[in-house]
Amino acid sequence: NVRYDPLLAAFSAASAAGLMAASPQDISSTAWSFAKQGYAGTSFFQALVLVLPSRLPQFGAQEMSNTVWAFATLLLSADPLLASVAEAALPRLRTWRPQELANTVWAYARL
């Protein structure tokens, strides 16, 4: 794996600035991508903690699952965010696929 932190930092800042306009899929994919690189992308994840609760009604199961998975993979504590995701997910859990459930349960257990 090639990792270039100055480029990741620039991506993190640009992604943080565009969170309000980004689609739920774009947001969760960005979080997933940073987690796969092992990059905590401080500006992105800090902004995400603030923005995500208001955007959760737009998120589907996969987007919620991937986003909390990213936080757990990077061991980023975000208790208020996790509480918001849990509240948004509870009424919809019956529609979630097993993989979405498993990833989310793993994320909450890890954090």
ABEGO torsion letter per residue (X at the ends): XBBBAAAAAAAAAAAAAAAAABBAAAAAAAAAAAAAAGBAGAAAAAAAAAAAAAAAAABBAAAAAAAAAAAAAAGBBBAAAAAAAAAAAAAAAAABBAAAAAAAAAAAAAX
